[in-house]
Amino acid sequence: RIFYNIFIKSPQDEGRVMAIFDEQFRSIDPELHHLNVSINSIGHRPSSIPNGNIREHHEEGSEGVTLHSLWEYCQANNNNHT
């Protein structure tokens, strides 16, 4: 599972931020990594990602919301693969 944090300050920043997001996800080898992605967005809600793919959206926050999502996942999946 991949936990990802997207911060977009304003609508004008969305294109730049999403280009970085796309570049980072293109570098993931699906042969090596299961692409089950949990996305938290903060600030401006990205229009280019369907709402069903965003775990949570926060108008304000920090990477702490994504770290909390990771912590919750680890608590619920307490095994050798987590």
Secondary structure, 3 states (H helix, E strand, C coil): CEEEEEEECCHHHHHHHHHHHHHHHHCCCCCCCCCCEEEEEEECCCCCCCHHHEEEEECCCCCHHHHHHHHHHHHHCCCCCC
